[in-house]
Amino acid sequence: MEHHSASIGVLVVGVGFIAEQHIAAIHADPRSHLAGIVDVDAGRAAVAARANGGVPWWTDLDQALARPEVGACVVCTPNDTHAAIAVAVAAAGHHLLIEKPLATDVPGARVIAAAFAGTGRVLMPAHTHRCYDYARTVKDAVAGLGRPEFVRLAILGGWIWPDWRAWVLDPKRSGGHALHNGVHLLDLVTWWTGERPETVYARGRKQTAAELDIYDYLEMTVGFASGATAVCEMSRGHRPATYAARDVLVVGEEGILTLPWDAEAGTVTDESGTGLLPPGGGNGFALQLGAWLDAIGGAAPLMTPEDGVLAVAMGVAAERSIATGEPVRVADVLAEAAV
């Protein structure tokens, strides 16, 4: 298969569910092409390669990274593997789009950021929700509301994991639900407000079954240095399993934004009256890949390594708050060194 000279060869590492979304985005953008697949499971790698036109596949990451047709990587492996893989990608001189969270702890996240510092290669954490229509709509509108005072973001859904053996249900592998999925909300409310998070106070519930090793329902309250507050509600324990709902409320000094599940019903209310927010229609994974490719071409990245480290710290703070029942200072988590 031939590709235009401007097209960068992208290696996808880990071919679980989320990798399918990234691969579709790679195929859809003429600036990139799928250079190969890596997975520790040879059968899974071979199936994915056949499904994508017979691209090369490997079980050995170093062999794949050494291939001349590879110029960038998308990493979709379990969270606890991110640091080692990212360091290898940096050493090979490739750009990296890596699934959130950047790592399962702040020291690991800092190792990844340091590996890319000064290399001229783009490291972008894949916080895909920043590219979803609703998130971009809020980001664009919130500047007109004045200084943010209160944010409420709820993302509620049913069970999505295949079975009880799923690695995301093991807190040693995922970091816990606040770090694996809740981190989307923690990052968004910080991105929207543009404020510095100071504390995270969280509680969790094992909604699906008491035998869970993670909390599949979360309530997380973020206190910002400005005095603003954000309340985040995250669930993967609702019934029926197909249930999905989202709700956004942003209160600023000069206006109020509401954005329920149907984006066409979103409104902004200020002194001039009430106006409708524009409906969306974009593909979040495609927009994210495009933003990464833009950054490789010299544009400002949609999300920086520092953003990724901060998101990890907030997720860790939430998990720690659930365990202790007390608010946790984000600065204290950021200050932690590797043990």
Residue frames relative to the residue before (quaternion, step in Angstrom):
aa qw qx qy qz dx dy dz
M 1.0000 0.0000 0.0000 0.0000 0.00 0.00 0.00
E 0.2353 -0.7917 0.5515 0.1171 3.58 -0.73 1.06
H 0.1379 -0.7853 0.6009 0.0571 3.53 -1.16 0.65
H 0.6039 -0.5503 0.4358 0.3777 3.53 -1.23 0.57
S 0.6049 -0.6068 0.3781 0.3505 3.56 -1.05 0.78
A 0.6647 0.5046 -0.3123 0.4540 3.59 1.14 -0.54
S 0.5620 0.6160 -0.3794 0.4010 3.58 1.27 -0.20
I 0.2811 -0.7697 0.5534 0.1495 3.57 -0.85 1.00
G 0.4151 -0.7104 0.5181 0.2336 3.55 -0.98 0.90
V 0.1296 -0.8136 0.5664 0.0235 3.57 -0.64 1.16
L 0.2279 -0.7528 0.6087 0.1041 3.54 -0.88 1.04
V 0.1914 -0.7744 0.5936 0.1063 3.59 -0.81 0.99
V 0.1530 -0.7992 0.5802 0.0357 3.54 -0.70 1.16
G 0.7820 0.1737 -0.1855 0.5691 3.55 -0.48 1.26
V 0.0240 -0.8448 0.5335 -0.0328 3.60 -0.44 1.16
G 0.2063 0.7561 -0.5795 0.2234 3.54 0.68 1.13
F 0.8331 -0.2484 0.1663 0.4653 3.54 -1.34 -0.33
I 0.7254 0.4622 -0.2763 0.4288 3.59 0.71 -1.04
A 0.5651 0.6127 -0.3876 0.3937 3.59 1.15 -0.53
E 0.5844 0.5927 -0.3727 0.4101 3.58 1.09 -0.66
Q 0.6488 0.5151 -0.3168 0.4619 3.58 1.03 -0.78
H 0.6603 0.4998 -0.3035 0.4713 3.58 0.98 -0.83
I 0.6546 0.5172 -0.3191 0.4496 3.58 0.94 -0.86
A 0.6280 0.5280 -0.3350 0.4633 3.58 0.99 -0.79
A 0.6514 0.5089 -0.3121 0.4684 3.58 1.01 -0.79
I 0.6259 0.5340 -0.3337 0.4601 3.59 1.01 -0.78
H 0.6629 0.5052 -0.3033 0.4619 3.58 0.92 -0.90
A 0.7079 0.5025 -0.2639 0.4204 3.58 1.00 -0.82
D 0.7026 0.4358 -0.2651 0.4961 3.61 1.17 -0.40
P 0.4022 -0.7521 0.4654 0.2366 3.62 -0.55 1.11
R 0.6042 0.5663 -0.3633 0.4269 3.58 1.21 -0.24
S 0.7647 0.2764 -0.1634 0.5587 3.61 1.25 -0.14
H 0.0277 -0.7666 0.6388 0.0586 3.52 -1.31 0.36
L 0.5436 -0.6266 0.4578 0.3199 3.54 -1.18 0.61
A 0.2008 -0.8187 0.5318 0.0808 3.57 -0.44 1.25
G 0.7823 -0.2317 0.1633 0.5547 3.58 1.18 -0.37
I 0.3395 -0.7249 0.5750 0.1692 3.49 -1.40 0.18
V 0.0961 -0.7655 0.6340 0.0536 3.53 -1.13 0.79
D 0.1800 0.7505 -0.6270 0.1058 3.55 -1.03 0.83
V 0.5340 -0.6396 0.4449 0.3285 3.57 -1.04 0.71
D 0.6666 0.4372 -0.2778 0.5360 3.58 1.26 -0.43
A 0.3739 -0.7665 0.4762 0.2142 3.59 -0.35 1.25
G 0.6509 0.5231 -0.3241 0.4446 3.58 0.95 -0.82
R 0.6627 0.4986 -0.3027 0.4696 3.55 0.95 -0.86
A 0.6472 0.5169 -0.3188 0.4607 3.57 0.99 -0.82
A 0.6640 0.5136 -0.3060 0.4491 3.58 0.94 -0.89
V 0.6417 0.5192 -0.3228 0.4631 3.58 0.98 -0.83
A 0.6680 0.4961 -0.3003 0.4664 3.58 0.91 -0.91
A 0.6429 0.5231 -0.3262 0.4545 3.58 0.99 -0.78
R 0.6558 0.5001 -0.3133 0.4708 3.59 0.94 -0.85
A 0.6625 0.5174 -0.3042 0.4482 3.59 1.00 -0.82
N 0.7477 0.3495 -0.1935 0.5305 3.57 1.25 -0.35
G 0.7527 -0.4587 0.2095 0.4233 3.51 0.87 1.05
G 0.5998 -0.6034 0.3557 0.3869 3.59 1.17 0.39
V 0.2186 0.7807 -0.5532 0.1916 3.57 0.99 0.74
P 0.6167 -0.5469 0.3947 0.4059 3.61 -1.15 0.37
W 0.0660 -0.7860 0.6120 0.0569 3.56 -1.20 0.51
W 0.1069 -0.7834 0.6116 0.0304 3.51 -1.25 0.59
T 0.3090 -0.6843 0.6092 0.2552 3.52 -1.36 0.22
D 0.6650 0.4615 -0.2859 0.5130 3.58 1.28 -0.30
L 0.3868 -0.7560 0.4810 0.2180 3.59 -0.47 1.21
D 0.6635 0.5253 -0.3261 0.4212 3.60 0.83 -0.91
Q 0.6244 0.5294 -0.3431 0.4606 3.59 1.02 -0.74
A 0.6737 0.4985 -0.2971 0.4575 3.56 0.92 -0.90
L 0.6669 0.5164 -0.3063 0.4413 3.58 0.93 -0.90
A 0.6599 0.5281 -0.3016 0.4412 3.58 1.16 -0.58
R 0.5120 0.6617 -0.4179 0.3541 3.59 1.24 -0.25
P 0.4940 -0.6970 0.4312 0.2903 3.62 -0.83 0.94
E 0.6460 0.5374 -0.3345 0.4267 3.60 1.13 -0.49
V 0.6147 0.5442 -0.3438 0.4559 3.58 1.28 -0.18
G 0.0201 -0.8158 0.5778 -0.0114 3.57 -0.82 1.01
A 0.7882 0.1109 -0.0391 0.6041 3.55 1.27 -0.35
C 0.2145 -0.7843 0.5732 0.1010 3.56 -1.23 0.48
V 0.1536 -0.7124 0.6728 0.1277 3.50 -1.29 0.60
V 0.1555 -0.8123 0.5601 0.0471 3.58 -0.63 1.14
C 0.0157 -0.8112 0.5806 -0.0674 3.55 -0.71 1.20
T 0.3742 0.7471 -0.4656 0.2916 3.58 1.09 0.68
P 0.7012 -0.4354 0.3285 0.4592 3.62 -1.25 0.16
N 0.6582 -0.5885 0.3193 0.3442 3.53 -1.07 0.86
D 0.6811 0.5124 -0.3020 0.4269 3.59 0.97 -0.80
T 0.6493 0.5061 -0.3236 0.4664 3.61 1.25 -0.14
H 0.4616 0.7481 -0.4151 0.2343 3.57 1.24 -0.38
A 0.6744 0.5303 -0.3265 0.3968 3.58 0.76 -1.00
A 0.6935 0.4767 -0.2916 0.4548 3.60 0.77 -0.99
I 0.6656 0.4959 -0.3085 0.4646 3.60 0.94 -0.85
A 0.6607 0.5181 -0.3139 0.4434 3.59 0.89 -0.89
V 0.6332 0.5211 -0.3313 0.4666 3.59 0.99 -0.79
A 0.6485 0.5101 -0.3163 0.4682 3.60 0.99 -0.80
V 0.6365 0.5190 -0.3246 0.4692 3.60 1.01 -0.79
A 0.6491 0.5122 -0.3144 0.4663 3.59 0.95 -0.86
A 0.6598 0.5145 -0.3066 0.4537 3.59 0.94 -0.90
A 0.6717 0.4851 -0.2918 0.4778 3.57 1.13 -0.64
G 0.4936 -0.7046 0.3958 0.3212 3.58 1.29 -0.14
H 0.5114 0.6583 -0.4053 0.3753 3.55 1.18 0.56
H 0.5209 -0.5871 0.5160 0.3429 3.56 -1.29 0.40
L 0.1561 -0.8184 0.5508 0.0502 3.57 -1.13 0.62
L 0.0691 -0.7074 0.7024 0.0373 3.51 -1.11 0.95
I 0.0098 -0.8423 0.5357 -0.0594 3.57 -0.41 1.23
E 0.5360 -0.6506 0.4375 0.3130 3.53 -0.88 1.00
K 0.5030 -0.6288 0.5020 0.3157 3.53 -1.19 0.66
P 0.5927 -0.2155 -0.7753 -0.0335 1.52 -2.18 1.23
L 0.6812 -0.4904 0.3456 0.4195 3.53 -1.23 0.44
A 0.7592 -0.1368 0.1064 0.6274 3.59 1.05 -0.79
T 0.5884 -0.5896 0.4165 0.3644 3.59 -1.27 0.03
D 0.7804 0.1241 -0.1259 0.5998 3.58 1.26 0.03
V 0.6706 -0.5269 0.3436 0.3931 3.56 -1.23 0.39
P 0.6338 0.5170 -0.3653 0.4444 3.67 0.85 -0.73
G 0.6556 0.5042 -0.3149 0.4656 3.59 0.97 -0.80
A 0.6447 0.5176 -0.3151 0.4660 3.56 1.00 -0.81
R 0.6576 0.5040 -0.3093 0.4667 3.58 1.01 -0.80
V 0.5927 0.5582 -0.3614 0.4544 3.60 1.08 -0.66
I 0.6582 0.5032 -0.3055 0.4692 3.57 0.96 -0.89
A 0.6649 0.5020 -0.3083 0.4592 3.58 0.84 -0.95
A 0.6685 0.5068 -0.3021 0.4528 3.58 0.94 -0.88
A 0.6200 0.5663 -0.3452 0.4192 3.58 1.05 -0.73
F 0.7383 0.3959 -0.2245 0.4979 3.59 1.11 -0.64
A 0.4899 0.6809 -0.4311 0.3325 3.59 1.21 -0.33
G 0.8508 0.1521 -0.1247 0.4874 3.56 -0.86 0.99
T 0.5425 0.6439 -0.4010 0.3610 3.61 1.24 0.06
G 0.4207 -0.6908 0.4833 0.3351 3.57 1.17 -0.49
R 0.5965 0.5315 -0.3633 0.4793 3.57 1.30 0.17
V 0.4381 -0.7200 0.4863 0.2306 3.56 -1.06 0.81
L 0.0901 -0.7456 0.6595 0.0301 3.52 -0.92 1.05
M 0.0727 0.8003 -0.5911 0.0700 3.58 -0.63 1.09
P 0.3454 -0.7150 0.5661 0.2214 3.60 -0.72 1.02
A 0.3724 -0.7580 0.4991 0.1942 3.57 -0.90 0.97
H 0.0983 0.7607 -0.6255 0.1426 3.55 0.22 1.33
T 0.2077 -0.8627 0.4478 0.1099 3.52 0.45 1.30
H 0.5798 0.6073 -0.3899 0.3781 3.60 1.05 -0.61
R 0.5615 0.5862 -0.3996 0.4258 3.62 1.12 -0.43
C 0.7177 0.4295 -0.2411 0.4922 3.58 1.19 -0.50
Y 0.4948 0.6374 -0.4485 0.3844 3.60 1.22 -0.03
D 0.6544 -0.5514 0.3531 0.3781 3.54 -1.13 0.69
Y 0.6782 0.5080 -0.3183 0.4251 3.57 0.79 -0.98
A 0.6750 0.5059 -0.3031 0.4433 3.58 0.93 -0.87
R 0.6698 0.4827 -0.2993 0.4783 3.58 0.98 -0.81
T 0.6068 0.5544 -0.3468 0.4519 3.57 1.10 -0.71
V 0.6683 0.4851 -0.2965 0.4798 3.57 0.93 -0.91
K 0.6473 0.5313 -0.3259 0.4387 3.60 0.88 -0.91
D 0.6775 0.4938 -0.2903 0.4615 3.58 0.96 -0.88
A 0.7351 0.4519 -0.2367 0.4466 3.58 0.99 -0.86
V 0.6127 0.6212 -0.3583 0.3322 3.56 1.04 -0.74
A 0.5678 0.6085 -0.3875 0.3964 3.60 1.13 -0.51
G 0.6958 0.4771 -0.2764 0.4603 3.57 1.13 -0.57
L 0.5891 0.6026 -0.3576 0.4024 3.58 1.27 0.00
G 0.5047 -0.6127 0.4493 0.4098 3.59 1.20 -0.21
R 0.7592 -0.3617 0.2493 0.4802 3.58 -1.26 -0.08
P 0.4429 -0.7058 0.4803 0.2738 3.60 -0.76 1.02
E 0.1740 -0.7867 0.5867 0.0814 3.55 -1.04 0.85
F 0.8054 -0.0252 0.0578 0.5893 3.58 1.02 -0.79
V 0.0426 -0.7716 0.6346 0.0105 3.55 -1.08 0.85
R 0.0253 -0.7576 0.6506 0.0456 3.53 -1.08 0.74
L 0.0190 0.7857 -0.6159 0.0551 3.56 -0.83 1.07
A 0.0055 -0.7901 0.6118 -0.0380 3.55 -0.71 1.12
I 0.0180 0.7539 -0.6562 0.0261 3.56 -0.94 0.97
L 0.0020 0.8282 -0.5538 0.0861 3.54 -0.33 1.31
G 0.1246 0.8009 -0.5754 0.1090 3.55 -0.92 0.90
G 0.5394 -0.6192 0.4702 0.3233 3.52 -1.34 0.19
W 0.7624 -0.3862 0.2809 0.4367 3.52 -1.36 -0.04
I 0.0795 -0.8267 0.5565 0.0222 3.61 -0.73 1.02
W 0.6012 0.5966 -0.3687 0.3829 3.59 1.17 -0.40
P 0.6000 -0.6440 0.3321 0.3390 3.60 -0.89 0.90
D 0.7731 -0.1944 0.1414 0.5870 3.59 0.93 -0.82
W 0.7405 -0.4444 0.2807 0.4187 3.57 -1.31 -0.02
R 0.6103 0.5466 -0.3582 0.4477 3.60 1.25 -0.10
A 0.4088 0.7352 -0.4645 0.2768 3.61 1.26 -0.12
W 0.5084 -0.6876 0.4258 0.2959 3.57 -0.81 1.00
V 0.5962 0.5823 -0.3781 0.4031 3.61 1.09 -0.52
L 0.6357 0.5274 -0.3326 0.4551 3.59 1.20 -0.36
D 0.6193 0.4949 -0.3356 0.5088 3.58 1.32 -0.06
P 0.3571 -0.7748 0.4720 0.2223 3.62 -0.33 1.18
K 0.5880 0.5640 -0.3848 0.4337 3.62 1.13 -0.42
R 0.7093 0.4367 -0.2532 0.4920 3.58 1.12 -0.62
S 0.7729 0.3697 -0.1835 0.4820 3.57 0.91 -0.93
G 0.4501 -0.6610 0.4727 0.3701 3.55 1.15 -0.66
G 0.5994 -0.5276 0.3667 0.4773 3.56 1.32 -0.20
H 0.6535 -0.5626 0.3458 0.3700 3.55 -1.21 0.49
A 0.6086 0.5514 -0.3624 0.4407 3.60 1.07 -0.62
L 0.6985 0.4426 -0.2688 0.4940 3.57 1.08 -0.69
H 0.6999 0.4817 -0.2822 0.4454 3.59 0.99 -0.75
N 0.8183 0.1459 -0.0650 0.5521 3.61 0.76 -0.98
G 0.6366 0.5515 -0.3348 0.4224 3.58 0.95 -0.83
V 0.5604 0.6282 -0.3801 0.3831 3.57 1.17 -0.57
H 0.5385 0.6055 -0.4079 0.4207 3.60 1.16 -0.46
L 0.7101 0.4606 -0.2608 0.4644 3.55 0.82 -1.03
L 0.6428 0.5295 -0.3233 0.4493 3.57 0.95 -0.87
D 0.6628 0.4907 -0.3030 0.4777 3.57 1.00 -0.80
L 0.6720 0.5227 -0.3166 0.4183 3.59 0.87 -0.91
V 0.6853 0.4722 -0.3193 0.4532 3.60 0.80 -0.90
T 0.6251 0.5168 -0.3368 0.4782 3.59 1.14 -0.56
W 0.6529 0.5088 -0.2991 0.4748 3.58 0.97 -0.87
W 0.6671 0.5159 -0.3081 0.4403 3.57 0.86 -0.92
T 0.7455 0.4201 -0.2330 0.4620 3.56 0.80 -1.01
G 0.2835 -0.7647 0.5231 0.2475 3.57 1.08 -0.69
E 0.5296 0.6391 -0.3931 0.3957 3.57 1.27 0.36
R 0.5075 -0.6402 0.4836 0.3143 3.56 -1.27 0.39
P 0.3354 -0.7506 0.5275 0.2139 3.63 -0.64 1.04
E 0.2134 -0.7973 0.5541 0.1080 3.57 -0.88 0.93
T 0.8212 0.0359 0.0162 0.5693 3.59 0.88 -0.90
V 0.1333 -0.7387 0.6508 0.1137 3.52 -1.33 0.44
Y 0.0459 -0.7720 0.6339 -0.0084 3.55 -0.86 1.04
A 0.0485 0.8428 -0.5263 0.1020 3.58 -0.50 1.15
R 0.0484 -0.7456 0.6581 0.0929 3.49 -1.34 0.32
G 0.1935 -0.7959 0.5681 0.0799 3.53 -1.14 0.67
R 0.1473 -0.7712 0.6124 0.0920 3.51 -1.27 0.45
K 0.3398 -0.7034 0.5850 0.2178 3.56 -1.08 0.77
Q 0.1541 -0.8619 0.4810 0.0439 3.50 0.32 1.37
T 0.7125 0.4784 -0.2653 0.4395 3.56 0.90 -0.95
A 0.7791 -0.1821 0.1631 0.5773 3.59 0.88 -0.93
A 0.5590 -0.6170 0.4410 0.3353 3.56 -1.10 0.69
E 0.6231 0.5757 -0.3355 0.4096 3.59 1.18 -0.51
L 0.4612 0.6875 -0.4513 0.3332 3.60 1.21 -0.18
D 0.3442 -0.7231 0.5609 0.2101 3.56 -1.14 0.70
I 0.7042 0.3345 -0.2529 0.5729 3.58 1.32 0.02
Y 0.4474 -0.6278 0.5472 0.3259 3.54 -1.33 0.18
D 0.2117 -0.8166 0.5240 0.1170 3.58 -0.50 1.13
Y 0.7024 0.2993 -0.2623 0.5901 3.58 1.31 0.19
L 0.0467 -0.8257 0.5604 -0.0441 3.57 -0.76 1.10
E 0.0607 -0.7221 0.6844 0.0809 3.50 -1.29 0.62
M 0.0044 0.8205 -0.5667 0.0750 3.57 -0.58 1.17
T 0.1151 -0.7933 0.5968 0.0358 3.58 -0.76 1.06
V 0.1621 -0.7918 0.5866 0.0520 3.55 -0.76 1.12
G 0.1654 -0.7637 0.6170 0.0930 3.55 -0.92 0.94
F 0.2168 -0.8024 0.5476 0.0967 3.57 -0.73 1.07
A 0.6522 -0.5414 0.3708 0.3795 3.54 -1.23 0.55
S 0.6473 0.5405 -0.3125 0.4372 3.60 1.11 -0.63
G 0.5694 -0.5637 0.3997 0.4453 3.57 1.24 -0.40
A 0.5043 0.6400 -0.4242 0.3951 3.58 1.27 -0.15
T 0.1962 -0.7649 0.6052 0.1007 3.54 -1.28 0.54
A 0.0885 -0.7697 0.6291 0.0623 3.55 -1.13 0.70
V 0.1529 -0.7657 0.6203 0.0742 3.55 -0.97 0.92
C 0.0825 -0.8119 0.5779 -0.0108 3.55 -0.65 1.18
E 0.0752 -0.7832 0.6171 0.0150 3.56 -0.86 1.00
M 0.0087 0.8135 -0.5767 0.0739 3.57 -0.65 1.16
S 0.0567 0.8149 -0.5735 0.0616 3.57 -0.81 0.95
R 0.0317 -0.7272 0.6830 0.0601 3.48 -1.31 0.66
G 0.5943 0.6018 -0.3354 0.4149 3.55 1.24 0.41
H 0.4463 0.7044 -0.4578 0.3084 3.59 1.21 0.20
R 0.2242 -0.7413 0.6162 0.1430 3.51 -1.30 0.44
P 0.4842 -0.1858 -0.8537 0.0470 1.53 -1.98 1.51
A 0.6952 -0.4948 0.3185 0.4128 3.58 -1.25 0.36
T 0.6565 0.5166 -0.3047 0.4575 3.58 1.18 -0.51
Y 0.4456 0.7120 -0.4490 0.3048 3.60 1.27 -0.11
A 0.0918 0.7784 -0.6169 0.0712 3.56 -1.01 0.82
A 0.1318 0.7829 -0.5972 0.1142 3.56 -0.89 0.94
R 0.0340 -0.7787 0.6262 0.0169 3.54 -1.17 0.60
D 0.0152 0.7944 -0.6067 0.0256 3.55 -1.06 0.71
V 0.0694 -0.7952 0.6024 0.0038 3.57 -0.93 0.95
L 0.0389 0.7539 -0.6554 0.0245 3.54 -1.07 0.86
V 0.0067 0.7752 -0.6313 0.0187 3.58 -0.86 0.98
V 0.1040 -0.7860 0.6089 0.0266 3.56 -0.76 1.09
G 0.0518 -0.7944 0.6051 -0.0025 3.55 -0.72 1.13
E 0.6931 -0.4672 0.3371 0.4332 3.57 -1.26 0.11
E 0.7976 0.2986 -0.1317 0.5072 3.59 1.12 -0.63
G 0.8271 0.0433 -0.0251 0.5599 3.61 1.17 0.13
I 0.3038 -0.7342 0.5848 0.1633 3.52 -1.38 0.26
L 0.1578 -0.7717 0.6123 0.0681 3.56 -1.00 0.92
T 0.0177 -0.7682 0.6396 0.0204 3.55 -1.02 0.84
L 0.0349 0.7968 -0.5994 0.0670 3.56 -0.93 0.91
P 0.0938 -0.8009 0.5904 0.0335 3.59 -0.10 1.23
W 0.8083 -0.3254 0.1782 0.4571 3.57 -1.34 0.03
D 0.7081 0.3866 -0.2454 0.5375 3.59 0.92 -0.84
A 0.3545 -0.7838 0.4681 0.2022 3.58 -0.23 1.29
E 0.5982 0.5847 -0.3721 0.4023 3.59 1.11 -0.54
A 0.6746 0.4875 -0.2942 0.4698 3.58 1.24 -0.36
G 0.4289 0.7214 -0.4566 0.2952 3.58 1.24 0.06
T 0.0705 -0.8112 0.5803 0.0145 3.56 -1.03 0.79
V 0.1732 -0.7168 0.6604 0.1418 3.50 -1.38 0.41
T 0.0859 -0.8000 0.5935 0.0156 3.56 -0.80 1.05
D 0.1285 0.7692 -0.6170 0.1058 3.57 -0.79 1.04
E 0.7870 -0.3422 0.2155 0.4660 3.58 -1.25 -0.21
S 0.6627 0.5056 -0.3122 0.4557 3.58 1.18 -0.45
G 0.6907 -0.4349 0.2819 0.5043 3.59 1.27 -0.14
T 0.5782 -0.5713 0.4553 0.3632 3.55 -1.27 -0.42
G 0.0468 -0.8018 0.5957 -0.0067 3.54 -0.89 1.01
L 0.4874 -0.6601 0.4926 0.2900 3.56 -1.22 0.56
L 0.4047 -0.6738 0.5611 0.2596 3.53 -1.15 0.69
P 0.5535 -0.6278 0.4181 0.3531 3.62 -1.06 0.63
P 0.4785 -0.6493 0.4980 0.3185 3.60 -1.07 0.68
G 0.3923 -0.7186 0.5245 0.2335 3.55 -1.21 0.49
G 0.0190 -0.8041 0.5938 0.0203 3.53 -1.31 0.05
G 0.5051 0.6811 -0.4006 0.3471 3.55 1.28 0.20
N 0.4316 -0.6491 0.5601 0.2804 3.53 -1.34 0.35
G 0.4129 -0.7586 0.4436 0.2392 3.58 -0.41 1.21
F 0.6744 0.4854 -0.3070 0.4640 3.58 0.92 -0.83
A 0.6406 0.5102 -0.3268 0.4717 3.59 1.03 -0.72
L 0.6563 0.5007 -0.3101 0.4716 3.58 0.97 -0.83
Q 0.6384 0.5237 -0.3256 0.4606 3.57 1.03 -0.76
L 0.6521 0.4947 -0.3207 0.4766 3.59 0.89 -0.87
G 0.6459 0.5285 -0.3187 0.4494 3.57 0.97 -0.84
A 0.6445 0.5145 -0.3172 0.4683 3.58 1.02 -0.80
W 0.6345 0.5193 -0.3184 0.4757 3.58 1.05 -0.77
L 0.6706 0.4818 -0.2980 0.4790 3.58 0.90 -0.89
D 0.5957 0.5479 -0.3547 0.4681 3.58 1.10 -0.67
A 0.6681 0.5001 -0.2976 0.4637 3.58 0.95 -0.93
I 0.6101 0.5313 -0.3475 0.4741 3.59 1.06 -0.70
G 0.6924 0.4681 -0.2623 0.4824 3.56 1.13 -0.68
G 0.6992 -0.4937 0.2586 0.4479 3.58 1.28 0.05
A 0.5244 0.6305 -0.4216 0.3869 3.61 1.22 -0.06
A 0.6083 -0.5284 0.4290 0.4083 3.57 -1.26 0.29
P 0.4648 -0.6960 0.4623 0.2930 3.61 -0.86 0.85
L 0.5559 -0.6052 0.4566 0.3409 3.56 -1.15 0.62
M 0.7837 0.0361 -0.0040 0.6200 3.55 1.10 -0.74
T 0.3060 -0.7776 0.5283 0.1504 3.56 -0.79 1.03
P 0.6491 -0.4839 0.3918 0.4370 3.59 -1.23 0.21
E 0.6281 0.5380 -0.3378 0.4494 3.59 1.04 -0.74
D 0.6049 0.5366 -0.3434 0.4778 3.58 1.08 -0.70
G 0.6623 0.5192 -0.2971 0.4511 3.55 0.98 -0.88
V 0.6361 0.5154 -0.3231 0.4747 3.58 1.01 -0.80
L 0.6540 0.5116 -0.3122 0.4617 3.59 0.93 -0.88
A 0.6420 0.5204 -0.3277 0.4578 3.60 0.96 -0.82
V 0.6265 0.5207 -0.3328 0.4750 3.58 1.01 -0.77
A 0.6516 0.5213 -0.3190 0.4492 3.58 0.90 -0.91
M 0.6636 0.4987 -0.3076 0.4650 3.59 0.98 -0.80
G 0.6435 0.5146 -0.3183 0.4687 3.57 1.04 -0.76
V 0.6426 0.5052 -0.3117 0.4845 3.56 0.99 -0.84
A 0.6355 0.5311 -0.3251 0.4565 3.58 0.99 -0.84
A 0.6449 0.5178 -0.3207 0.4617 3.59 1.00 -0.79
E 0.6579 0.4969 -0.3118 0.4722 3.59 0.90 -0.89
R 0.6686 0.4991 -0.3000 0.4626 3.57 0.97 -0.85
S 0.6343 0.5297 -0.3291 0.4569 3.56 1.05 -0.73
I 0.6131 0.5374 -0.3447 0.4652 3.59 1.02 -0.76
A 0.6874 0.4989 -0.2807 0.4471 3.57 0.95 -0.91
T 0.7752 0.3676 -0.1841 0.4796 3.59 0.97 -0.84
G 0.3810 -0.7293 0.4810 0.3028 3.57 1.17 -0.55
E 0.6564 0.4837 -0.2957 0.4977 3.58 1.29 0.23
P 0.5664 -0.5541 0.4615 0.3989 3.60 -1.19 0.40
V 0.2111 -0.7682 0.5947 0.1081 3.56 -1.12 0.71
R 0.3966 -0.7168 0.5273 0.2254 3.56 -0.91 0.95
V 0.4588 -0.6997 0.4805 0.2626 3.55 -0.77 1.07
A 0.6203 0.5545 -0.3425 0.4364 3.60 1.02 -0.75
D 0.6297 0.5319 -0.3413 0.4517 3.59 1.03 -0.70
V 0.6559 0.4935 -0.3098 0.4798 3.58 1.01 -0.79
L 0.6519 0.5211 -0.3118 0.4542 3.59 0.98 -0.82
A 0.6710 0.5228 -0.2921 0.4370 3.57 1.12 -0.66
E 0.5322 0.6617 -0.4026 0.3418 3.58 1.23 -0.28
A 0.2705 -0.7540 0.5824 0.1383 3.52 -1.02 0.90
A 0.6480 -0.5059 0.3909 0.4140 3.55 -1.27 0.31
V 0.3840 -0.7218 0.5326 0.2187 3.54 -1.03 0.85
